[in-house]
Amino acid sequence: MDINRAKQILSSPAEIEVQYNGVSIWIDEIKEEDQTAVVHLVGGIEERTEVDIASLKEM
């Protein structure tokens, strides 16, 4: 995924499915300078992880 699409998804009121390593996640924050996103699992605990935006896939 590119950073512009990640920012669109983050600001969208719609629920857009995004996966990281085959697992559904929510994007919490975009760190543009690092090309990373802070994410957490859908329906899981609120533990956040920072991942490369390029590794995210829109479903």
C-alpha positions in Angstrom: 0.0 0.0 0.0 1.2 3.5 -0.6 1.2 6.2 2.0 -1.5 8.3 0.3 -4.0 5.4 0.3 -3.1 4.6 4.0 -4.0 8.3 4.9 -7.2 8.1 2.9 -8.2 4.9 4.8 -7.3 6.4 8.2 -9.5 9.5 7.5 -12.4 7.6 6.0 -15.6 7.1 8.0 -16.1 3.8 6.2 -14.8 0.5 7.5 -12.1 -0.5 5.0 -10.5 -3.9 5.5 -6.7 -3.8 5.7 -4.5 -6.7 6.4 -0.9 -7.1 7.7 0.6 -10.5 7.2 -2.8 -12.0 6.5 -4.4 -10.6 9.7 -7.1 -7.8 9.7 -5.9 -4.6 11.4 -7.0 -1.1 12.1 -4.6 1.8 11.2 -4.3 4.1 14.2 -1.6 6.6 13.0 0.6 7.3 10.0 4.2 8.2 10.5 4.9 9.8 7.2 8.6 10.5 7.9 9.3 6.8 8.6 6.8 5.4 6.0 5.2 3.4 8.8 1.8 3.0 10.4 0.8 2.3 14.0 -1.8 -0.5 13.9 -3.8 -2.9 16.1 -5.7 -6.1 15.5 -9.4 -5.9 14.5 -11.4 -7.3 17.5 -8.3 -7.9 19.5 -6.6 -6.2 22.3 -5.5 -2.6 21.8 -1.8 -3.5 21.6 -0.3 -1.3 19.0 2.5 -2.2 16.6 4.5 -0.1 14.2 4.7 -1.6 10.7 5.9 -0.6 7.2 3.1 0.9 5.2 4.3 -1.0 2.1 3.4 -4.3 4.0 -0.3 -3.4 4.4 -2.8 -4.7 1.9 -6.3 -3.4 1.3 -8.9 -6.2 0.9 
